[in-house]
Every structure is written in C-alpha cells, then in structure tokens.
Amino acid sequence: MKRDTPSRRAILLGLATAPLAACAAVSSANAPAASGRGPFATRGMAAYSPNGPLRQMEFQRRALGPKDVAIRLHYCGVCHSDIHTVRGDWGPIQYPQIVGHELAGEVVAVGASASRFRVGARVGVGTMVDSCRHCSECQAGHENYCLNGNTQAYASKDRDGSITQGGYSTFVVVDEDFVLSIPDAIDLAAAGPLLCAGITVYSPLRRWGVSPGKRIAIVGMGGLGHLAVKLAKAMGAEVTVFTTSPDKTDDAKRFGATNVVVNKDGADFSAFKHAFDFALDTVPYRHDLNRFVPLLKRDATYCRVGVGKIVDTVDVGQMNLVLYRNAIAGSNTGGIRETQEMVDFCAQSGIRPEIQKIPMTGIDDAWSKVVEKKARYRFAIDLRSP
C-alpha cells in the first residue's frame, strides 16, 4: 500500500477546504449556477471502520466539468450492498467511505457542454457514474458490463484518481451520461430504490422473456424481491413467492403474487415440480438451491441476483441440472438505457417500492433492521433532514 501522505489523503477522501457554511449556499437550487461551477461543499454520513457507527463528514464534490451535472440530493435508498461494502464482505475498502447508490434529487447546475438536463430537472443516479465508453459492452449500452471496469457510485477509483463517495450525502456531481430522468409521476423518495433494486430485478426479467402466460418464481422478498413481484406481475406473469418470513404472505399477495410458499425446513414444494418458466433468486445469503432447481420446466433458467459475502459458495447437484436441461445464471444491474426504460415502465405501470423514510441520523438503526430482515421493504434517507 502506498504511503498515506497528507496530500494523497486529501485527494482520496475529498476533504472540504471550504467552510460548512457553504453547504447552505448549495441548498438553494439557483445558488450554484449563480455563484460558480464549484467545487461544491457537501456533507455526508461516512463509515470510518467496518463496524463502527456512521459519522458526519464534510467534503467537496468536484467542480463542474464540461458534461457534468450538479445535483442537490433529496433522498438516497439504503441497499444491503452498502452494508456489505462497508463491512468488507466484498473486499477491503478505504475509510472514511460514504456509500449509497440509489440517489434522487434536483439539478442545480450544468456544465458548459451538458445538454440533457436543465436546472430544476428531477433526476437520479444509480450504481454507476462512469465507464470506459469505448469497449464493445459500453458501445452496446451495457456499461454495467464494461470490459475495462466501470466506475461505481462509491468505493471506486474515479477518473481523477480519487475514491468515489456515494449518496448518503447532500450533493453530487456526475457526468450527464450517467444521470437518469425521473418522471413527475414518481415521487423522489421512491425513485432511488428503482435505480439499484429495481433495475437489478427488471433486467433479468426482461432478459429471460417474462411475459403474459409465463409462470415465475421469486425467491426471497426483501428490497429486491418485493419489486421483482410487482414488476413480474406488471409484465403479465403468474408469480409465486418463496419466502422465509411468514408475515410477508399478505404483502406478497398485495404486490401481485398468486401463490406464496413459506420456505422452511421440511416445506413441501411438490405442487410446483417443473412448474416455472423462470426463477429469480434475490436472497443475499447462502442457501440450498437444490430445493428450487427441480421446480423449473425443461430449459428454464434459475437466475441469481442476490449477493452476500464473496467467500460464500453455492453448490448445485449436477443431476438436478442435467435431467431437465436447466441452467444457473446471474445478472448484474443494467445499463443506463435499460435503467431509464425501467424507470419509465414503473411510471407507466404505477410500480413503486415500499419505502420507509428515515433521517440521516437513522442510518445505523436502518442497517440493523436490514440485516435482521425487518426492513419493509426499502429505507429512503431524507437527506434534507438532520
């Protein structure tokens, strides 16, 4: 590891050189456009260790580049990925680190060459803030699969060499190509979770042709799973939910499930043997897939989108796959075009995540509830609150 010099530390952590009072100027939608192009003073809730409480951090967002958009954030969703990242489940990170990749807010300034958004536009930012733009995947609109590695909204090396800080903060500056338009029909508090949880389940549902007449299994019904139920139903499928939480049965049916099966030891799945055209597994914990693969029709796919600790492995009996020519797959969010398609689909179909608003000081408690499976179903941080 390189020696942590004062100058390098300032670059990596983005520490503020402007006083916190400047944050008040940012709170006015017209202030940044009138007073200059940044850097923009910002405050956020940062992790300083894998397990300690989050603490406030004052820092700066970069000055506007030609195609940048400056966004005053109103809300940020809480994703289990945030917790995994901070706790080192996906590898070591540098602290302090602000996480959050379900951002929603209002444009307050635009770069000289930016043309997609105007001041006052309702926008969001998801898991990515940049990519190489020139590889075959980026050219095809799949920036999430960038062959040279995309830049994530947090804990990722940005183009200037600094480490990206996420959306548990009051302000962000992002290249306009990675900013999403939020339709007026969607409340900003509900918009953020669509940009991670929503696209994470929407992309595989579209990829594997979920449509009217299809029978679909959704395994797990947390932040991702509850949106998967709503989306699959809106696509015309018959949905069966498998959940370890009996108290979610009524919710699952309210979201559109035809059947709900409580997944516990000894549960009888025989009524669904070779019943499903597709199964989407949203569970981020290690669990037995051999119980579910026999529920697939011939040539059907079992797709996983829930990721827990990277050290965990999943075993699947070879015979289960061979007998009915089944496949195990994975899916990783979606590209910018597909994400905008998903947002528009949700606006048109009346699909919204189930959210609980919390203040910035309530994040630690929310994280505990996520880990304990008590979230119902996505927390949205009100970034305008203390």
NORLINNOR-V9025 format. One record per helix or strand of 2 or more residues. SS is the DSSP state (H for helix, E for strand). FROM is the first residue (numbers start at 1). TO is the last residue. If there is no record, write none. Layout:
ss=SS from=FROM to=TO
ss=SS from=FROM to=TO
//
This chain:
ss=H from=6 to=13
ss=H from=22 to=26
ss=H from=31 to=35
ss=E from=40 to=47
ss=E from=55 to=61
ss=E from=68 to=77
ss=H from=80 to=86
ss=E from=103 to=110
ss=E from=122 to=125
ss=E from=128 to=130
ss=H from=136 to=139
ss=H from=143 to=145
ss=E from=151 to=152
ss=E from=171 to=175
ss=H from=176 to=178
ss=E from=180 to=181
ss=H from=188 to=207
ss=E from=215 to=219
ss=H from=223 to=234
ss=E from=238 to=243
ss=H from=246 to=255
ss=E from=259 to=262
ss=H from=270 to=272
ss=E from=276 to=281
ss=H from=290 to=293
ss=E from=296 to=304
ss=H from=318 to=323
ss=E from=327 to=330
ss=H from=336 to=349
ss=E from=355 to=359
ss=H from=360 to=371
ss=E from=378 to=382
//
